[in-house]
Structure formats: structure tokens, C-alpha cells
């Protein structure tokens, strides 16, 4: 091998070494390392900040959405979306006020507004929904869980779109409320069900026609 060839190989090796050193100290490496763990890090922070802790409900957005008195980011509160349930909308920009939506929001307000509640997160799921809201089970001062009470009394649907630790239990609670015609199940028509539930359980309610 000639002297020029050996020199070329040496220069190439030095360039490769420089590139690896640069990558090792650059922000690119940090991004590569942080991206796979970002969800885990967020989950760990949420568990430390919220799990099993008690907060006061300062606002009820809807039947399944409340605000508690602990700051988050630029807000002076944290917004919680009750995990495993779905209540009829009252403020959705497209859906408007759905059947039994106001009753559901009023029920949640009576049970929670101004009262201390305990927050429980689901270890088997992400702690955040697609809008960044905290996903949680909320325990009332009397020991009951708001998620379960809403379904049992006919103010919410068991959310069949996403699996969670109490998925089957919530389905059973809904079946019981439906059989007893509690709350919204007393007079609801198939057209008044949320679209996702109509597609998931097409025979849940007969057509009103």
C-alpha cells in the first residue's frame, strides 16, 4: 500500500472519529435518547405529582371533565378527564348539547365542586389523553369513585374505545344501569347515543323509528 493510500485512510478514520465525538456531545444525541423515554418520564412525573393525592375540585367543565386546584404549566389548575367513561357533551363546538348532557354535568357538579377528591392513575395506561388532559379515576369524599357512580346511575357510558384496568367492570355497571333504565337509559333513542357507541354496539338501542 502506497504512502498516499495510507494517508487517505488515516484522514478518513480521523474524520469518522470527529463525527462520532461531535454526535456524542451534540443535542442530536440528547433528542435520540430522550424521545423513546418521554412518555415514561411524563408518566413518572404524573404519578409523583398526582397519584393517591387529594385535591379540591374548583371547576366542572362537563360530566366527565373537572379541574383541580394544582397548577400545571401556565394554568392555575390541572384538568382531569375521567378515565374509562364518556358523558354526553354540553360544550362541544360541533356536537353541541347532547341528550342528558346537562343532567350529567349537574350531577358531577353536585358531587365534586368545592370538595376534596383523591386522584388515582392507571399504571397500565398513559396518564395523558390526546388533548393533554390527565386521565384518572377520581375518588369522592365518601369513598366511592366518581367514574363508577356516573355509569351506575346512568349519567355516563362505559367508554369501549380504550382499554383500562376496570374495562370489564365498567361494562357490567353499564349493563346494570341499562337494564334498570337508570338516568339516560330510561328514554334514550339510538340516534341520541354518541357516534362511537353506535358503531361499537349497534344493537344496544333499537331505532326510534
MODELLER restraints for C-alpha pairs under 7 A, 6 or more apart:
rsr = mdl.restraints
at = mdl.atoms
rsr.add(forms.Gaussian(group=physical.xy_distance, feature=features.Distance(at['CA:23:A'], at['CA:29:A']), mean=6.07, stdev=0.5))
rsr.add(forms.Gaussian(group=physical.xy_distance, feature=features.Distance(at['CA:43:A'], at['CA:126:A']), mean=6.63, stdev=0.5))
rsr.add(forms.Gaussian(group=physical.xy_distance, feature=features.Distance(at['CA:43:A'], at['CA:127:A']), mean=5.78, stdev=0.5))
rsr.add(forms.Gaussian(group=physical.xy_distance, feature=features.Distance(at['CA:46:A'], at['CA:127:A']), mean=6.95, stdev=0.5))
rsr.add(forms.Gaussian(group=physical.xy_distance, feature=features.Distance(at['CA:47:A'], at['CA:121:A']), mean=6.96, stdev=0.5))
rsr.add(forms.Gaussian(group=physical.xy_distance, feature=features.Distance(at['CA:50:A'], at['CA:119:A']), mean=6.25, stdev=0.5))
rsr.add(forms.Gaussian(group=physical.xy_distance, feature=features.Distance(at['CA:51:A'], at['CA:119:A']), mean=5.63, stdev=0.5))
rsr.add(forms.Gaussian(group=physical.xy_distance, feature=features.Distance(at['CA:51:A'], at['CA:120:A']), mean=4.95, stdev=0.5))
rsr.add(forms.Gaussian(group=physical.xy_distance, feature=features.Distance(at['CA:51:A'], at['CA:121:A']), mean=5.70, stdev=0.5))
rsr.add(forms.Gaussian(group=physical.xy_distance, feature=features.Distance(at['CA:52:A'], at['CA:118:A']), mean=5.83, stdev=0.5))
rsr.add(forms.Gaussian(group=physical.xy_distance, feature=features.Distance(at['CA:52:A'], at['CA:119:A']), mean=5.29, stdev=0.5))
rsr.add(forms.Gaussian(group=physical.xy_distance, feature=features.Distance(at['CA:52:A'], at['CA:120:A']), mean=5.28, stdev=0.5))
rsr.add(forms.Gaussian(group=physical.xy_distance, feature=features.Distance(at['CA:53:A'], at['CA:118:A']), mean=5.48, stdev=0.5))
rsr.add(forms.Gaussian(group=physical.xy_distance, feature=features.Distance(at['CA:53:A'], at['CA:119:A']), mean=5.81, stdev=0.5))
rsr.add(forms.Gaussian(group=physical.xy_distance, feature=features.Distance(at['CA:54:A'], at['CA:116:A']), mean=6.25, stdev=0.5))
rsr.add(forms.Gaussian(group=physical.xy_distance, feature=features.Distance(at['CA:54:A'], at['CA:117:A']), mean=5.38, stdev=0.5))
rsr.add(forms.Gaussian(group=physical.xy_distance, feature=features.Distance(at['CA:54:A'], at['CA:118:A']), mean=4.28, stdev=0.5))
rsr.add(forms.Gaussian(group=physical.xy_distance, feature=features.Distance(at['CA:54:A'], at['CA:119:A']), mean=6.42, stdev=0.5))
rsr.add(forms.Gaussian(group=physical.xy_distance, feature=features.Distance(at['CA:55:A'], at['CA:68:A']), mean=6.01, stdev=0.5))
rsr.add(forms.Gaussian(group=physical.xy_distance, feature=features.Distance(at['CA:55:A'], at['CA:69:A']), mean=6.13, stdev=0.5))
rsr.add(forms.Gaussian(group=physical.xy_distance, feature=features.Distance(at['CA:55:A'], at['CA:116:A']), mean=5.34, stdev=0.5))
rsr.add(forms.Gaussian(group=physical.xy_distance, feature=features.Distance(at['CA:55:A'], at['CA:117:A']), mean=5.53, stdev=0.5))
rsr.add(forms.Gaussian(group=physical.xy_distance, feature=features.Distance(at['CA:55:A'], at['CA:118:A']), mean=6.42, stdev=0.5))
rsr.add(forms.Gaussian(group=physical.xy_distance, feature=features.Distance(at['CA:56:A'], at['CA:68:A']), mean=5.49, stdev=0.5))
rsr.add(forms.Gaussian(group=physical.xy_distance, feature=features.Distance(at['CA:56:A'], at['CA:69:A']), mean=5.59, stdev=0.5))
rsr.add(forms.Gaussian(group=physical.xy_distance, feature=features.Distance(at['CA:56:A'], at['CA:114:A']), mean=5.99, stdev=0.5))
rsr.add(forms.Gaussian(group=physical.xy_distance, feature=features.Distance(at['CA:56:A'], at['CA:115:A']), mean=5.34, stdev=0.5))
rsr.add(forms.Gaussian(group=physical.xy_distance, feature=features.Distance(at['CA:56:A'], at['CA:116:A']), mean=4.31, stdev=0.5))
rsr.add(forms.Gaussian(group=physical.xy_distance, feature=features.Distance(at['CA:56:A'], at['CA:117:A']), mean=6.13, stdev=0.5))
rsr.add(forms.Gaussian(group=physical.xy_distance, feature=features.Distance(at['CA:57:A'], at['CA:66:A']), mean=6.86, stdev=0.5))
rsr.add(forms.Gaussian(group=physical.xy_distance, feature=features.Distance(at['CA:57:A'], at['CA:67:A']), mean=5.75, stdev=0.5))
rsr.add(forms.Gaussian(group=physical.xy_distance, feature=features.Distance(at['CA:57:A'], at['CA:68:A']), mean=4.43, stdev=0.5))
rsr.add(forms.Gaussian(group=physical.xy_distance, feature=features.Distance(at['CA:57:A'], at['CA:69:A']), mean=6.38, stdev=0.5))
rsr.add(forms.Gaussian(group=physical.xy_distance, feature=features.Distance(at['CA:57:A'], at['CA:112:A']), mean=6.09, stdev=0.5))
rsr.add(forms.Gaussian(group=physical.xy_distance, feature=features.Distance(at['CA:57:A'], at['CA:113:A']), mean=5.19, stdev=0.5))
rsr.add(forms.Gaussian(group=physical.xy_distance, feature=features.Distance(at['CA:57:A'], at['CA:114:A']), mean=5.24, stdev=0.5))
rsr.add(forms.Gaussian(group=physical.xy_distance, feature=features.Distance(at['CA:57:A'], at['CA:115:A']), mean=5.79, stdev=0.5))
rsr.add(forms.Gaussian(group=physical.xy_distance, feature=features.Distance(at['CA:57:A'], at['CA:116:A']), mean=6.51, stdev=0.5))
rsr.add(forms.Gaussian(group=physical.xy_distance, feature=features.Distance(at['CA:58:A'], at['CA:67:A']), mean=5.77, stdev=0.5))
rsr.add(forms.Gaussian(group=physical.xy_distance, feature=features.Distance(at['CA:58:A'], at['CA:68:A']), mean=5.54, stdev=0.5))
rsr.add(forms.Gaussian(group=physical.xy_distance, feature=features.Distance(at['CA:58:A'], at['CA:69:A']), mean=6.14, stdev=0.5))
rsr.add(forms.Gaussian(group=physical.xy_distance, feature=features.Distance(at['CA:58:A'], at['CA:113:A']), mean=5.99, stdev=0.5))
rsr.add(forms.Gaussian(group=physical.xy_distance, feature=features.Distance(at['CA:58:A'], at['CA:114:A']), mean=5.68, stdev=0.5))
rsr.add(forms.Gaussian(group=physical.xy_distance, feature=features.Distance(at['CA:59:A'], at['CA:66:A']), mean=5.82, stdev=0.5))
rsr.add(forms.Gaussian(group=physical.xy_distance, feature=features.Distance(at['CA:59:A'], at['CA:67:A']), mean=5.04, stdev=0.5))
rsr.add(forms.Gaussian(group=physical.xy_distance, feature=features.Distance(at['CA:59:A'], at['CA:113:A']), mean=6.31, stdev=0.5))
rsr.add(forms.Gaussian(group=physical.xy_distance, feature=features.Distance(at['CA:60:A'], at['CA:66:A']), mean=4.47, stdev=0.5))
rsr.add(forms.Gaussian(group=physical.xy_distance, feature=features.Distance(at['CA:60:A'], at['CA:67:A']), mean=6.30, stdev=0.5))
rsr.add(forms.Gaussian(group=physical.xy_distance, feature=features.Distance(at['CA:60:A'], at['CA:109:A']), mean=5.95, stdev=0.5))
rsr.add(forms.Gaussian(group=physical.xy_distance, feature=features.Distance(at['CA:60:A'], at['CA:113:A']), mean=6.77, stdev=0.5))
rsr.add(forms.Gaussian(group=physical.xy_distance, feature=features.Distance(at['CA:62:A'], at['CA:90:A']), mean=6.74, stdev=0.5))
rsr.add(forms.Gaussian(group=physical.xy_distance, feature=features.Distance(at['CA:62:A'], at['CA:105:A']), mean=4.91, stdev=0.5))
rsr.add(forms.Gaussian(group=physical.xy_distance, feature=features.Distance(at['CA:63:A'], at['CA:87:A']), mean=5.63, stdev=0.5))
rsr.add(forms.Gaussian(group=physical.xy_distance, feature=features.Distance(at['CA:63:A'], at['CA:104:A']), mean=4.90, stdev=0.5))
rsr.add(forms.Gaussian(group=physical.xy_distance, feature=features.Distance(at['CA:63:A'], at['CA:105:A']), mean=3.89, stdev=0.5))
rsr.add(forms.Gaussian(group=physical.xy_distance, feature=features.Distance(at['CA:63:A'], at['CA:108:A']), mean=5.50, stdev=0.5))
rsr.add(forms.Gaussian(group=physical.xy_distance, feature=features.Distance(at['CA:64:A'], at['CA:81:A']), mean=5.93, stdev=0.5))
rsr.add(forms.Gaussian(group=physical.xy_distance, feature=features.Distance(at['CA:64:A'], at['CA:82:A']), mean=5.28, stdev=0.5))
rsr.add(forms.Gaussian(group=physical.xy_distance, feature=features.Distance(at['CA:64:A'], at['CA:86:A']), mean=6.38, stdev=0.5))
rsr.add(forms.Gaussian(group=physical.xy_distance, feature=features.Distance(at['CA:64:A'], at['CA:87:A']), mean=5.74, stdev=0.5))
rsr.add(forms.Gaussian(group=physical.xy_distance, feature=features.Distance(at['CA:65:A'], at['CA:80:A']), mean=5.62, stdev=0.5))
rsr.add(forms.Gaussian(group=physical.xy_distance, feature=features.Distance(at['CA:65:A'], at['CA:81:A']), mean=4.66, stdev=0.5))
rsr.add(forms.Gaussian(group=physical.xy_distance, feature=features.Distance(at['CA:65:A'], at['CA:82:A']), mean=6.18, stdev=0.5))
rsr.add(forms.Gaussian(group=physical.xy_distance, feature=features.Distance(at['CA:66:A'], at['CA:79:A']), mean=5.83, stdev=0.5))
rsr.add(forms.Gaussian(group=physical.xy_distance, feature=features.Distance(at['CA:66:A'], at['CA:80:A']), mean=5.33, stdev=0.5))
rsr.add(forms.Gaussian(group=physical.xy_distance, feature=features.Distance(at['CA:66:A'], at['CA:81:A']), mean=6.80, stdev=0.5))
rsr.add(forms.Gaussian(group=physical.xy_distance, feature=features.Distance(at['CA:67:A'], at['CA:77:A']), mean=6.09, stdev=0.5))
rsr.add(forms.Gaussian(group=physical.xy_distance, feature=features.Distance(at['CA:67:A'], at['CA:78:A']), mean=5.49, stdev=0.5))
rsr.add(forms.Gaussian(group=physical.xy_distance, feature=features.Distance(at['CA:67:A'], at['CA:79:A']), mean=4.44, stdev=0.5))
rsr.add(forms.Gaussian(group=physical.xy_distance, feature=features.Distance(at['CA:67:A'], at['CA:80:A']), mean=6.03, stdev=0.5))
rsr.add(forms.Gaussian(group=physical.xy_distance, feature=features.Distance(at['CA:68:A'], at['CA:77:A']), mean=5.60, stdev=0.5))
rsr.add(forms.Gaussian(group=physical.xy_distance, feature=features.Distance(at['CA:68:A'], at['CA:78:A']), mean=5.39, stdev=0.5))
rsr.add(forms.Gaussian(group=physical.xy_distance, feature=features.Distance(at['CA:68:A'], at['CA:79:A']), mean=6.53, stdev=0.5))
rsr.add(forms.Gaussian(group=physical.xy_distance, feature=features.Distance(at['CA:69:A'], at['CA:77:A']), mean=5.01, stdev=0.5))
rsr.add(forms.Gaussian(group=physical.xy_distance, feature=features.Distance(at['CA:69:A'], at['CA:78:A']), mean=6.73, stdev=0.5))
rsr.add(forms.Gaussian(group=physical.xy_distance, feature=features.Distance(at['CA:70:A'], at['CA:76:A']), mean=6.42, stdev=0.5))
rsr.add(forms.Gaussian(group=physical.xy_distance, feature=features.Distance(at['CA:70:A'], at['CA:77:A']), mean=4.83, stdev=0.5))
rsr.add(forms.Gaussian(group=physical.xy_distance, feature=features.Distance(at['CA:70:A'], at['CA:78:A']), mean=5.77, stdev=0.5))
rsr.add(forms.Gaussian(group=physical.xy_distance, feature=features.Distance(at['CA:71:A'], at['CA:77:A']), mean=4.34, stdev=0.5))
rsr.add(forms.Gaussian(group=physical.xy_distance, feature=features.Distance(at['CA:71:A'], at['CA:78:A']), mean=5.91, stdev=0.5))
rsr.add(forms.Gaussian(group=physical.xy_distance, feature=features.Distance(at['CA:72:A'], at['CA:78:A']), mean=5.53, stdev=0.5))
rsr.add(forms.Gaussian(group=physical.xy_distance, feature=features.Distance(at['CA:79:A'], at['CA:133:A']), mean=5.59, stdev=0.5))
rsr.add(forms.Gaussian(group=physical.xy_distance, feature=features.Distance(at['CA:79:A'], at['CA:134:A']), mean=6.26, stdev=0.5))
rsr.add(forms.Gaussian(group=physical.xy_distance, feature=features.Distance(at['CA:80:A'], at['CA:133:A']), mean=5.61, stdev=0.5))
rsr.add(forms.Gaussian(group=physical.xy_distance, feature=features.Distance(at['CA:80:A'], at['CA:134:A']), mean=4.70, stdev=0.5))
rsr.add(forms.Gaussian(group=physical.xy_distance, feature=features.Distance(at['CA:80:A'], at['CA:135:A']), mean=5.91, stdev=0.5))
rsr.add(forms.Gaussian(group=physical.xy_distance, feature=features.Distance(at['CA:80:A'], at['CA:136:A']), mean=6.62, stdev=0.5))
rsr.add(forms.Gaussian(group=physical.xy_distance, feature=features.Distance(at['CA:81:A'], at['CA:133:A']), mean=6.02, stdev=0.5))
rsr.add(forms.Gaussian(group=physical.xy_distance, feature=features.Distance(at['CA:81:A'], at['CA:134:A']), mean=5.93, stdev=0.5))
rsr.add(forms.Gaussian(group=physical.xy_distance, feature=features.Distance(at['CA:81:A'], at['CA:135:A']), mean=5.08, stdev=0.5))
rsr.add(forms.Gaussian(group=physical.xy_distance, feature=features.Distance(at['CA:81:A'], at['CA:136:A']), mean=6.55, stdev=0.5))
rsr.add(forms.Gaussian(group=physical.xy_distance, feature=features.Distance(at['CA:82:A'], at['CA:135:A']), mean=5.84, stdev=0.5))
rsr.add(forms.Gaussian(group=physical.xy_distance, feature=features.Distance(at['CA:82:A'], at['CA:136:A']), mean=5.30, stdev=0.5))
rsr.add(forms.Gaussian(group=physical.xy_distance, feature=features.Distance(at['CA:82:A'], at['CA:137:A']), mean=5.92, stdev=0.5))
rsr.add(forms.Gaussian(group=physical.xy_distance, feature=features.Distance(at['CA:82:A'], at['CA:147:A']), mean=6.28, stdev=0.5))
rsr.add(forms.Gaussian(group=physical.xy_distance, feature=features.Distance(at['CA:83:A'], at['CA:135:A']), mean=5.22, stdev=0.5))
rsr.add(forms.Gaussian(group=physical.xy_distance, feature=features.Distance(at['CA:83:A'], at['CA:136:A']), mean=5.05, stdev=0.5))
rsr.add(forms.Gaussian(group=physical.xy_distance, feature=features.Distance(at['CA:83:A'], at['CA:137:A']), mean=5.81, stdev=0.5))
rsr.add(forms.Gaussian(group=physical.xy_distance, feature=features.Distance(at['CA:84:A'], at['CA:158:A']), mean=6.15, stdev=0.5))
rsr.add(forms.Gaussian(group=physical.xy_distance, feature=features.Distance(at['CA:84:A'], at['CA:159:A']), mean=5.15, stdev=0.5))
rsr.add(forms.Gaussian(group=physical.xy_distance, feature=features.Distance(at['CA:84:A'], at['CA:164:A']), mean=6.72, stdev=0.5))
rsr.add(forms.Gaussian(group=physical.xy_distance, feature=features.Distance(at['CA:84:A'], at['CA:167:A']), mean=6.84, stdev=0.5))
rsr.add(forms.Gaussian(group=physical.xy_distance, feature=features.Distance(at['CA:85:A'], at['CA:147:A']), mean=6.51, stdev=0.5))
rsr.add(forms.Gaussian(group=physical.xy_distance, feature=features.Distance(at['CA:85:A'], at['CA:156:A']), mean=6.29, stdev=0.5))
rsr.add(forms.Gaussian(group=physical.xy_distance, feature=features.Distance(at['CA:85:A'], at['CA:157:A']), mean=5.60, stdev=0.5))
rsr.add(forms.Gaussian(group=physical.xy_distance, feature=features.Distance(at['CA:85:A'], at['CA:158:A']), mean=4.67, stdev=0.5))
rsr.add(forms.Gaussian(group=physical.xy_distance, feature=features.Distance(at['CA:85:A'], at['CA:159:A']), mean=4.55, stdev=0.5))
rsr.add(forms.Gaussian(group=physical.xy_distance, feature=features.Distance(at['CA:86:A'], at['CA:156:A']), mean=5.59, stdev=0.5))
rsr.add(forms.Gaussian(group=physical.xy_distance, feature=features.Distance(at['CA:86:A'], at['CA:157:A']), mean=5.17, stdev=0.5))
rsr.add(forms.Gaussian(group=physical.xy_distance, feature=features.Distance(at['CA:86:A'], at['CA:158:A']), mean=6.41, stdev=0.5))
rsr.add(forms.Gaussian(group=physical.xy_distance, feature=features.Distance(at['CA:86:A'], at['CA:159:A']), mean=5.55, stdev=0.5))
rsr.add(forms.Gaussian(group=physical.xy_distance, feature=features.Distance(at['CA:87:A'], at['CA:101:A']), mean=6.78, stdev=0.5))
rsr.add(forms.Gaussian(group=physical.xy_distance, feature=features.Distance(at['CA:87:A'], at['CA:104:A']), mean=6.76, stdev=0.5))
rsr.add(forms.Gaussian(group=physical.xy_distance, feature=features.Distance(at['CA:87:A'], at['CA:155:A']), mean=6.60, stdev=0.5))
rsr.add(forms.Gaussian(group=physical.xy_distance, feature=features.Distance(at['CA:87:A'], at['CA:156:A']), mean=4.39, stdev=0.5))
rsr.add(forms.Gaussian(group=physical.xy_distance, feature=features.Distance(at['CA:87:A'], at['CA:157:A']), mean=6.09, stdev=0.5))
rsr.add(forms.Gaussian(group=physical.xy_distance, feature=features.Distance(at['CA:88:A'], at['CA:98:A']), mean=5.44, stdev=0.5))
rsr.add(forms.Gaussian(group=physical.xy_distance, feature=features.Distance(at['CA:88:A'], at['CA:99:A']), mean=6.49, stdev=0.5))
rsr.add(forms.Gaussian(group=physical.xy_distance, feature=features.Distance(at['CA:88:A'], at['CA:100:A']), mean=6.24, stdev=0.5))
rsr.add(forms.Gaussian(group=physical.xy_distance, feature=features.Distance(at['CA:88:A'], at['CA:101:A']), mean=4.41, stdev=0.5))
rsr.add(forms.Gaussian(group=physical.xy_distance, feature=features.Distance(at['CA:89:A'], at['CA:96:A']), mean=6.76, stdev=0.5))
rsr.add(forms.Gaussian(group=physical.xy_distance, feature=features.Distance(at['CA:89:A'], at['CA:97:A']), mean=5.61, stdev=0.5))
rsr.add(forms.Gaussian(group=physical.xy_distance, feature=features.Distance(at['CA:89:A'], at['CA:98:A']), mean=5.26, stdev=0.5))
rsr.add(forms.Gaussian(group=physical.xy_distance, feature=features.Distance(at['CA:89:A'], at['CA:101:A']), mean=5.28, stdev=0.5))
rsr.add(forms.Gaussian(group=physical.xy_distance, feature=features.Distance(at['CA:90:A'], at['CA:96:A']), mean=5.93, stdev=0.5))
rsr.add(forms.Gaussian(group=physical.xy_distance, feature=features.Distance(at['CA:90:A'], at['CA:97:A']), mean=4.12, stdev=0.5))
rsr.add(forms.Gaussian(group=physical.xy_distance, feature=features.Distance(at['CA:90:A'], at['CA:98:A']), mean=6.10, stdev=0.5))
rsr.add(forms.Gaussian(group=physical.xy_distance, feature=features.Distance(at['CA:90:A'], at['CA:101:A']), mean=5.29, stdev=0.5))
rsr.add(forms.Gaussian(group=physical.xy_distance, feature=features.Distance(at['CA:90:A'], at['CA:102:A']), mean=6.25, stdev=0.5))
rsr.add(forms.Gaussian(group=physical.xy_distance, feature=features.Distance(at['CA:91:A'], at['CA:97:A']), mean=6.32, stdev=0.5))
rsr.add(forms.Gaussian(group=physical.xy_distance, feature=features.Distance(at['CA:99:A'], at['CA:192:A']), mean=6.16, stdev=0.5))
rsr.add(forms.Gaussian(group=physical.xy_distance, feature=features.Distance(at['CA:100:A'], at['CA:184:A']), mean=6.05, stdev=0.5))
rsr.add(forms.Gaussian(group=physical.xy_distance, feature=features.Distance(at['CA:104:A'], at['CA:155:A']), mean=5.06, stdev=0.5))
rsr.add(forms.Gaussian(group=physical.xy_distance, feature=features.Distance(at['CA:116:A'], at['CA:141:A']), mean=6.41, stdev=0.5))
rsr.add(forms.Gaussian(group=physical.xy_distance, feature=features.Distance(at['CA:117:A'], at['CA:138:A']), mean=6.40, stdev=0.5))
rsr.add(forms.Gaussian(group=physical.xy_distance, feature=features.Distance(at['CA:117:A'], at['CA:139:A']), mean=5.52, stdev=0.5))
rsr.add(forms.Gaussian(group=physical.xy_distance, feature=features.Distance(at['CA:117:A'], at['CA:140:A']), mean=5.15, stdev=0.5))
rsr.add(forms.Gaussian(group=physical.xy_distance, feature=features.Distance(at['CA:117:A'], at['CA:141:A']), mean=6.04, stdev=0.5))
rsr.add(forms.Gaussian(group=physical.xy_distance, feature=features.Distance(at['CA:118:A'], at['CA:138:A']), mean=5.75, stdev=0.5))
rsr.add(forms.Gaussian(group=physical.xy_distance, feature=features.Distance(at['CA:118:A'], at['CA:139:A']), mean=4.96, stdev=0.5))
rsr.add(forms.Gaussian(group=physical.xy_distance, feature=features.Distance(at['CA:118:A'], at['CA:140:A']), mean=6.85, stdev=0.5))
rsr.add(forms.Gaussian(group=physical.xy_distance, feature=features.Distance(at['CA:119:A'], at['CA:136:A']), mean=6.35, stdev=0.5))
rsr.add(forms.Gaussian(group=physical.xy_distance, feature=features.Distance(at['CA:119:A'], at['CA:137:A']), mean=6.08, stdev=0.5))
rsr.add(forms.Gaussian(group=physical.xy_distance, feature=features.Distance(at['CA:119:A'], at['CA:138:A']), mean=4.93, stdev=0.5))
rsr.add(forms.Gaussian(group=physical.xy_distance, feature=features.Distance(at['CA:119:A'], at['CA:139:A']), mean=6.44, stdev=0.5))
rsr.add(forms.Gaussian(group=physical.xy_distance, feature=features.Distance(at['CA:120:A'], at['CA:136:A']), mean=5.58, stdev=0.5))
rsr.add(forms.Gaussian(group=physical.xy_distance, feature=features.Distance(at['CA:120:A'], at['CA:137:A']), mean=5.06, stdev=0.5))
rsr.add(forms.Gaussian(group=physical.xy_distance, feature=features.Distance(at['CA:120:A'], at['CA:138:A']), mean=6.25, stdev=0.5))
rsr.add(forms.Gaussian(group=physical.xy_distance, feature=features.Distance(at['CA:121:A'], at['CA:127:A']), mean=6.62, stdev=0.5))
rsr.add(forms.Gaussian(group=physical.xy_distance, feature=features.Distance(at['CA:121:A'], at['CA:135:A']), mean=6.88, stdev=0.5))
rsr.add(forms.Gaussian(group=physical.xy_distance, feature=features.Distance(at['CA:121:A'], at['CA:136:A']), mean=4.89, stdev=0.5))
rsr.add(forms.Gaussian(group=physical.xy_distance, feature=features.Distance(at['CA:121:A'], at['CA:137:A']), mean=6.32, stdev=0.5))
rsr.add(forms.Gaussian(group=physical.xy_distance, feature=features.Distance(at['CA:122:A'], at['CA:136:A']), mean=6.92, stdev=0.5))
rsr.add(forms.Gaussian(group=physical.xy_distance, feature=features.Distance(at['CA:122:A'], at['CA:165:A']), mean=6.92, stdev=0.5))
rsr.add(forms.Gaussian(group=physical.xy_distance, feature=features.Distance(at['CA:125:A'], at['CA:164:A']), mean=6.76, stdev=0.5))
rsr.add(forms.Gaussian(group=physical.xy_distance, feature=features.Distance(at['CA:127:A'], at['CA:134:A']), mean=5.77, stdev=0.5))
rsr.add(forms.Gaussian(group=physical.xy_distance, feature=features.Distance(at['CA:127:A'], at['CA:135:A']), mean=5.29, stdev=0.5))
rsr.add(forms.Gaussian(group=physical.xy_distance, feature=features.Distance(at['CA:128:A'], at['CA:134:A']), mean=4.79, stdev=0.5))
rsr.add(forms.Gaussian(group=physical.xy_distance, feature=features.Distance(at['CA:128:A'], at['CA:135:A']), mean=5.44, stdev=0.5))
rsr.add(forms.Gaussian(group=physical.xy_distance, feature=features.Distance(at['CA:129:A'], at['CA:135:A']), mean=6.36, stdev=0.5))
rsr.add(forms.Gaussian(group=physical.xy_distance, feature=features.Distance(at['CA:137:A'], at['CA:145:A']), mean=6.80, stdev=0.5))
rsr.add(forms.Gaussian(group=physical.xy_distance, feature=features.Distance(at['CA:137:A'], at['CA:147:A']), mean=6.29, stdev=0.5))
rsr.add(forms.Gaussian(group=physical.xy_distance, feature=features.Distance(at['CA:138:A'], at['CA:145:A']), mean=5.57, stdev=0.5))
rsr.add(forms.Gaussian(group=physical.xy_distance, feature=features.Distance(at['CA:138:A'], at['CA:146:A']), mean=5.59, stdev=0.5))
rsr.add(forms.Gaussian(group=physical.xy_distance, feature=features.Distance(at['CA:138:A'], at['CA:147:A']), mean=6.72, stdev=0.5))
rsr.add(forms.Gaussian(group=physical.xy_distance, feature=features.Distance(at['CA:139:A'], at['CA:145:A']), mean=4.26, stdev=0.5))
rsr.add(forms.Gaussian(group=physical.xy_distance, feature=features.Distance(at['CA:139:A'], at['CA:146:A']), mean=5.98, stdev=0.5))
rsr.add(forms.Gaussian(group=physical.xy_distance, feature=features.Distance(at['CA:140:A'], at['CA:146:A']), mean=6.26, stdev=0.5))
rsr.add(forms.Gaussian(group=physical.xy_distance, feature=features.Distance(at['CA:148:A'], at['CA:170:A']), mean=6.96, stdev=0.5))
rsr.add(forms.Gaussian(group=physical.xy_distance, feature=features.Distance(at['CA:150:A'], at['CA:156:A']), mean=5.25, stdev=0.5))
rsr.add(forms.Gaussian(group=physical.xy_distance, feature=features.Distance(at['CA:151:A'], at['CA:157:A']), mean=5.91, stdev=0.5))
rsr.add(forms.Gaussian(group=physical.xy_distance, feature=features.Distance(at['CA:151:A'], at['CA:158:A']), mean=6.56, stdev=0.5))
rsr.add(forms.Gaussian(group=physical.xy_distance, feature=features.Distance(at['CA:151:A'], at['CA:173:A']), mean=6.29, stdev=0.5))
rsr.add(forms.Gaussian(group=physical.xy_distance, feature=features.Distance(at['CA:151:A'], at['CA:174:A']), mean=5.74, stdev=0.5))
rsr.add(forms.Gaussian(group=physical.xy_distance, feature=features.Distance(at['CA:152:A'], at['CA:173:A']), mean=5.43, stdev=0.5))
rsr.add(forms.Gaussian(group=physical.xy_distance, feature=features.Distance(at['CA:152:A'], at['CA:174:A']), mean=6.29, stdev=0.5))
rsr.add(forms.Gaussian(group=physical.xy_distance, feature=features.Distance(at['CA:152:A'], at['CA:177:A']), mean=5.43, stdev=0.5))
rsr.add(forms.Gaussian(group=physical.xy_distance, feature=features.Distance(at['CA:153:A'], at['CA:177:A']), mean=6.32, stdev=0.5))
rsr.add(forms.Gaussian(group=physical.xy_distance, feature=features.Distance(at['CA:153:A'], at['CA:182:A']), mean=5.79, stdev=0.5))
rsr.add(forms.Gaussian(group=physical.xy_distance, feature=features.Distance(at['CA:153:A'], at['CA:183:A']), mean=6.02, stdev=0.5))
rsr.add(forms.Gaussian(group=physical.xy_distance, feature=features.Distance(at['CA:154:A'], at['CA:177:A']), mean=5.72, stdev=0.5))
rsr.add(forms.Gaussian(group=physical.xy_distance, feature=features.Distance(at['CA:154:A'], at['CA:182:A']), mean=4.95, stdev=0.5))
rsr.add(forms.Gaussian(group=physical.xy_distance, feature=features.Distance(at['CA:154:A'], at['CA:183:A']), mean=4.15, stdev=0.5))
rsr.add(forms.Gaussian(group=physical.xy_distance, feature=features.Distance(at['CA:154:A'], at['CA:184:A']), mean=5.46, stdev=0.5))
rsr.add(forms.Gaussian(group=physical.xy_distance, feature=features.Distance(at['CA:154:A'], at['CA:185:A']), mean=6.31, stdev=0.5))
rsr.add(forms.Gaussian(group=physical.xy_distance, feature=features.Distance(at['CA:155:A'], at['CA:183:A']), mean=5.86, stdev=0.5))
rsr.add(forms.Gaussian(group=physical.xy_distance, feature=features.Distance(at['CA:155:A'], at['CA:184:A']), mean=6.25, stdev=0.5))
rsr.add(forms.Gaussian(group=physical.xy_distance, feature=features.Distance(at['CA:157:A'], at['CA:174:A']), mean=6.68, stdev=0.5))
rsr.add(forms.Gaussian(group=physical.xy_distance, feature=features.Distance(at['CA:158:A'], at['CA:170:A']), mean=5.53, stdev=0.5))
rsr.add(forms.Gaussian(group=physical.xy_distance, feature=features.Distance(at['CA:158:A'], at['CA:171:A']), mean=5.77, stdev=0.5))
rsr.add(forms.Gaussian(group=physical.xy_distance, feature=features.Distance(at['CA:158:A'], at['CA:174:A']), mean=6.19, stdev=0.5))
rsr.add(forms.Gaussian(group=physical.xy_distance, feature=features.Distance(at['CA:178:A'], at['CA:185:A']), mean=5.38, stdev=0.5))
rsr.add(forms.Gaussian(group=physical.xy_distance, feature=features.Distance(at['CA:189:A'], at['CA:205:A']), mean=6.41, stdev=0.5))
rsr.add(forms.Gaussian(group=physical.xy_distance, feature=features.Distance(at['CA:189:A'], at['CA:207:A']), mean=6.48, stdev=0.5))
rsr.add(forms.Gaussian(group=physical.xy_distance, feature=features.Distance(at['CA:189:A'], at['CA:208:A']), mean=5.61, stdev=0.5))
rsr.add(forms.Gaussian(group=physical.xy_distance, feature=features.Distance(at['CA:190:A'], at['CA:205:A']), mean=5.03, stdev=0.5))
rsr.add(forms.Gaussian(group=physical.xy_distance, feature=features.Distance(at['CA:190:A'], at['CA:206:A']), mean=5.94, stdev=0.5))
rsr.add(forms.Gaussian(group=physical.xy_distance, feature=features.Distance(at['CA:190:A'], at['CA:207:A']), mean=5.33, stdev=0.5))
rsr.add(forms.Gaussian(group=physical.xy_distance, feature=features.Distance(at['CA:190:A'], at['CA:208:A']), mean=6.66, stdev=0.5))
